Amino acid sequence: MGRPNQKLRSQIRRVVKGGRSYRGQWLQVRVGRSDPGRTLISVRKKYGGAVRRNLARRRLRAICQEFGIDSLQGHLLLISLRDEARGVLYRQLRSDLFTALAELSLVDR
């Protein structure tokens, strides 16, 4: 029996290699086709301690829910917060994510 997340890992690799991507000022967004729609948020340890990283994840999750993209049908969305985004405000993250989603044709402008 293989690893339980093997299918998800292969989908992530496929999106990283062949999906569309957008690199903004504070985050990088990649999108690709996937059977179950998912949104994955990644914050590196260099960003800060666990409390800071969890706060950043919660903010990004709230923004995704606000835009209605928490689970896009047929898409795997990878959101990576850049290390330079330490002191960024919520509205700046929101603006950068909206620009990324508009560039990737996932929301209407």
N, C-alpha and C positions, 0 to 999 in steps of 0.2 A: 504494500500500500504506500502511495507517494505522500508527499507533504500536503497538508490540507489547503495551503494557499498556492499551490503550484499553478493552477489555472490563472489566478489573479496575477502572479508574478510574470507569467508569459504574456498576459495582456498588457501589463505595465511596460515590459520590454518592447513590445510591438508599438506602443504609443510613443515611447521615447525615441525609437529608431525611425518610425515612419509617420507619426502623427503631426498635426499642425501645432505650431508653438508661437507664443508671444512672450517677449521679454520686456517687462515694464521697469519702471524706476524702482519699485519695491518688491515685485514678485514676478515669477515666471509661471505661465500657464500653458499646459499642453493638453491637447484633446485628440481622441481617436475613437474608432468604433469599438463597441463592446456590447455583448448581449444584455447583461443586466446593467442598467445605468448606475454609475457610481461617481462620487466626488471624493478624491483623496487629498488630504492636506499634509504637507511636509514642512517641518521646521527643524533645522539642524541644531545640534547641541551648541555650536558656536554662537548661536543667537542669544543664549543666556541660560539661566537655570530653569528648572522644571516649571516653576510658577509663571515665569515670563513666557515660556514656550506654550504652555497651556492657555494663557490669556490670549496670545496671538492666534492659536487655533480656534478658540471660542469666538473671537472677533471675525475671523474669516468664515466660520460656519454660519454666524449670524448674517453676514453680508450675503452669503450664498442663499440662505433662506429668504432674505429680503428680495433678492432678484428672482427667486423661484427656480433656482438651478441646483438645489440640493441633490436631486437625482434626475439627471437628464436621461430621457429614454434613448437607449441605443448609443450612449456616449460614455467614455471613461474620461474624466476630467482630473488632471493632476495639477495641483496648485502648490508651488514651492515658494516659501517666503525667503527673500534674500537676507543675508546677514546685515546689510546696510540699513535695514528697516527697523532698527532697534527703537528709535525714538519717534517713529512715525505715528501720526494721529489716525483715528478711526476713519475720518472723512477722506484722508489721503489714500488709505488702503482701499476704501470703497470706490473712490474715483479711479484708481489704477486697475482694480479688478473689473470695473465696468468697461473701461477702455479695452482691456484684454478680451473680454467677452464679446464686445461689439466688433473688434477686429477679427475674431474667430467666427463671427456670424452666429453666435449663440443667443444673443438678445438683440432686440430692435433698439436703434439709437433714439 
